Every structure is written in C-alpha cells, then in structure tokens.
Amino acid sequence: MFRPLPFVVLGALLAAPVVADPLTLTDAWVRALPPTQAMTAGYLSVTNSGDVAVRIVGAEAGGAGRTELHESRAEGGAMRMVAVEALVLAPGESASFEPGGLHLMLKDLDRMPAPGDTVRLCLLSDDGERSCTDAAVRRDAPMAGHHHEH
C-alpha cells in the first residue's frame, strides 16, 4: 500500500529555509573563585556574522540558576555593576565580555566550577535563538594574544 504522507513531510522539511546562527562566540572563559562563593563571572567575545542586527536579551550557563548580562561602570568615583537589559549588535559588529566591563554574572551556582572544568555559556536573542559555546574555567584572565576558538 502506497503511503505518500512521509514523502510530503520530507518534502516540506527539505523546502524549509535553513537559518544559520549569526552569532559567533569565541575566547570564552569563566572565573574560578573560592567554593564558598555563590556567583562568578563569565567572559567571551561575540560577533554578529549575519545580515541583520541581533538583540541579545539574556544568557544561560550550565550549573547556574540565573545568568545575567552586566556591565562594570565608573559612577561617582566608584565602580558599580549594572544589569544590562539588552545588547544590540549590528551586522559585522563585535562585543567583548571582559573583566572590568561587559560580562556575564553566573548566580545561584550548583557549585563553584574549578580550574580545568568547562561551563556551557549561551547568549539568548530576542527571537528565541540560543548561541552557545563551552568556556574553560580558570582563576585569571588568559594572557593577551592567547586565543582559542570554541
């Protein structure tokens, strides 16, 4: 007995457009702190390789109950950490999440990650897309010029 339905479904899937992830994440790492701490920070570089602007509205991290976009700012002679609602990257634009600037706050950790561990970091765009990479856990920032693609 001929059953055309699977061929119709297969044809529809093959005709559907393939959307590539426009965000490229590199140089990701998470700071290891003493195990008594309930939060830490994550860093990475992100580039919009797509043709339209991307609005990053959140983040996720493995082992963290909450992950937030934050920025360190000098205000009134002191450094303050401020939540960032969204980060918009135009086509071809990049942003660096780094110590002393834009960064990810990993909160409500299951446990503090240790040097040598990896943590999955994801950036969330307002269209529901998730762009993810694995981040090495280390105590200090990598040396300048020492980059790894993830």
C-alpha positions as CSV (number, residue, x, y, z in Angstrom):
1,M,0.0,0.0,0.0
2,F,1.4,3.4,-1.0
3,R,1.7,6.0,1.8
4,P,2.5,9.4,0.4
5,L,2.4,11.3,3.7
6,P,6.0,10.6,4.7
7,F,7.2,12.0,1.4
8,V,5.0,15.1,1.8
9,V,6.5,15.7,5.2
10,L,10.0,15.1,4.0
11,G,9.5,17.4,1.0
12,A,8.2,20.2,3.4
13,L,11.3,19.7,5.6
14,L,13.7,19.9,2.7
15,A,12.0,23.1,1.4
16,A,12.2,24.8,4.8
17,P,14.8,27.5,4.9
18,V,18.0,26.8,7.0
19,V,18.8,29.6,9.3
20,A,22.4,29.7,10.4
21,D,23.3,31.1,13.8
22,P,24.5,34.7,13.1
23,L,26.5,35.0,16.4
24,T,30.0,33.7,16.6
25,L,31.2,33.1,20.2
26,T,35.0,32.9,20.9
27,D,37.5,33.1,23.7
28,A,35.0,32.1,26.4
29,W,36.1,31.5,30.0
30,V,34.7,31.5,33.5
31,R,36.5,32.8,36.6
32,A,37.1,30.2,39.3
33,L,36.5,31.6,42.8
34,P,36.6,30.1,46.3
35,P,34.0,27.3,46.7
36,T,32.1,29.4,49.3
37,Q,31.1,31.9,46.7
38,A,27.5,31.7,45.2
39,M,28.3,33.5,42.0
40,T,31.1,34.1,39.5
41,A,31.6,35.8,36.1
42,G,31.8,34.6,32.5
43,Y,33.6,36.3,29.6
44,L,33.7,35.8,25.8
45,S,33.8,37.7,22.5
46,V,30.7,37.7,20.3
47,T,30.5,38.8,16.6
48,N,27.3,39.2,14.6
49,S,28.2,37.4,11.3
50,G,24.7,37.8,10.0
51,D,23.0,40.3,7.7
52,V,20.7,41.9,10.3
53,A,21.1,43.3,13.7
54,V,20.8,40.9,16.6
55,R,19.4,41.9,20.0
56,I,20.9,39.8,22.9
57,V,18.5,39.9,25.8
58,G,19.8,37.2,28.2
59,A,22.2,34.4,28.9
60,E,22.3,30.9,30.3
61,A,25.2,29.0,32.0
62,G,25.5,25.4,32.9
63,G,25.2,24.9,36.7
64,A,23.9,28.4,37.3
65,G,20.3,29.1,38.5
66,R,20.4,32.5,36.8
67,T,22.8,34.2,34.4
68,E,22.6,37.9,33.7
69,L,24.2,40.4,31.4
70,H,26.1,43.0,33.5
71,E,28.5,45.9,32.9
72,S,31.0,47.5,35.3
73,R,30.8,51.3,35.1
74,A,32.6,54.1,36.9
75,E,29.9,56.2,38.6
76,G,30.6,58.9,41.2
77,G,34.3,57.9,41.5
78,A,33.4,54.2,42.2
79,M,33.0,51.1,40.1
80,R,29.4,49.8,40.0
81,M,28.0,46.7,38.5
82,V,24.8,47.5,36.5
83,A,22.4,45.0,34.8
84,V,22.2,45.3,31.0
85,E,18.7,44.9,29.6
86,A,19.9,44.2,26.0
87,L,22.9,44.3,23.8
88,V,22.3,45.1,20.1
89,L,25.0,44.0,17.6
90,A,24.7,45.4,14.0
91,P,25.9,43.1,11.2
92,G,29.7,42.7,11.4
93,E,29.8,44.2,14.9
94,S,31.6,42.6,17.8
95,A,31.5,42.9,21.6
96,S,33.9,41.7,24.3
97,F,32.6,40.5,27.6
98,E,35.7,41.1,29.8
99,P,36.8,41.8,33.3
100,G,36.1,45.5,34.2
101,G,33.5,45.9,31.5
102,L,30.6,43.9,30.0
103,H,30.4,40.4,31.5
104,L,28.0,37.6,32.4
105,M,27.1,37.1,36.1
106,L,26.5,33.4,36.9
107,K,24.3,33.3,40.0
108,D,22.8,30.6,42.3
109,L,25.5,28.2,41.3
110,D,25.1,24.4,42.0
111,R,28.8,24.6,42.9
112,M,31.7,26.8,42.1
113,P,33.4,25.5,38.9
114,A,37.0,24.6,39.3
115,P,40.0,25.3,37.1
116,G,40.1,22.7,34.3
117,D,36.3,22.4,34.2
118,T,34.2,23.7,31.3
119,V,30.9,25.6,31.5
120,R,28.4,25.8,28.7
121,L,27.6,29.5,28.1
122,C,24.7,30.6,25.9
123,L,23.6,34.0,24.7
124,L,19.8,34.4,24.1
125,S,18.5,36.7,21.4
126,D,15.0,38.3,21.3
127,D,13.9,36.0,18.5
128,G,14.4,33.0,20.8
129,E,17.7,31.8,19.3
130,R,20.4,30.4,21.6
131,S,24.1,30.8,20.6
132,C,26.3,28.6,22.8
133,T,29.9,27.7,23.4
134,D,32.0,25.8,26.0
135,A,34.0,28.0,28.4
136,A,37.2,27.0,30.1
137,V,37.3,27.6,33.9
138,R,40.4,29.4,35.1
139,R,41.4,31.6,38.0
140,D,42.8,34.5,36.0
141,A,42.2,36.1,32.6
142,P,44.1,34.4,29.7
143,M,47.3,36.1,28.7
144,A,47.0,38.7,25.9
145,G,47.4,37.2,22.5
146,H,46.5,33.7,23.8
147,H,43.2,33.0,22.0
148,H,41.3,29.7,21.4
149,E,38.3,29.2,19.2
150,H,35.5,27.3,20.8
